[in-house]
């Protein structure tokens, strides 16, 4: 009887255990496929604009320096003011030069008297021709010395080489200066230029007289235009860039030395654009996720022109491909995906 009771108890426990296993959820149940948004790639005309960094350069620029050494006796540097060409900026003490000039003039006067006397003696054959020539040469030499001294006196006056705006004064009146001393700077503000560089592959786009767009920070990000006036014929062997100079339109109010963005029109080309955030960077290549037959396919691509929030695809995609633009991180190779909506490019790149 005892053994019958144990057998019945064992059978009941076995039945309860089997019933509990049937009620457990299936551990192999799969998660739902990720939901994604896509855009349908279509060919379109893409404007190609090359962006470069530029620097504003004054129309004319010079560091004002004296030509000779000496003490400043006059200094007229009205900082930040406009001066005309030929205006006297500084004067160096020339007392010693003028003293030398007076001395040589006295010597020249005596030499001329000697030449006149020898000429009369030569006419009556009172002296030989050689003595007369020596006196004449001495007078000519003194006349040349006067010209040299007068040139040095002229160098003591520092004048503005062109009309422009004077910068900050670097010295004070009474200072001892030399040709290495910078008194101030002078810049011509009316004909502002821009220097910028482009890779040599775009050198064929540059032509003298063509215009480029310029974006200045001083103008609040507004765009102006500049006309190309010169192109450096020698391409830099270090950077492989070509140097270009353009003249900025009048009235921009940009100070020399300012940083600007230069945009060069490289024409138009046909291609396909996708959002930049849909590209998966990889160590070997760039990839995007394409939906085909409800599954995610990872495709290697090559890119070209870049725009705000969008990138041109030059290789890897075909017209009509559905590229995932949201939920890219949840997609798995050959894994199922659920398309929630089809977006337009401008909706994604805003």
Secondary structure, DSSP 8 states (H G I E B T S, - for coil): -HHHHHHHHHHHHHHHHHHHHHHS--TT-----EEEEEEE---EEEEEEEEEEEEEE-SEEEEEE-SS-EEEEEE---TT-EE-TT-EEEEE--HHHHHHHHHHHHHHHHHHHHHHHHHHHHHTTSS-HHHHHHHHHHHHHHHHHHHHHHHHHHHTEEE-SSSEEE----S-TT-EE-TT-EEEEEEE-SS-EEEEEEEGGGGGG--TT-EEEEEETTTTT-EEEEEEEEE-SS--TTT-EEEEEEEE-TT----TT-EEEEEEEEEEEEEEEEEGGG-EE-SS-EEEEEEETTEEEEEEEEEEEEETTEEEEEES--TT-EEEEESGGG--TT-BEEEEEEE-HHHH--
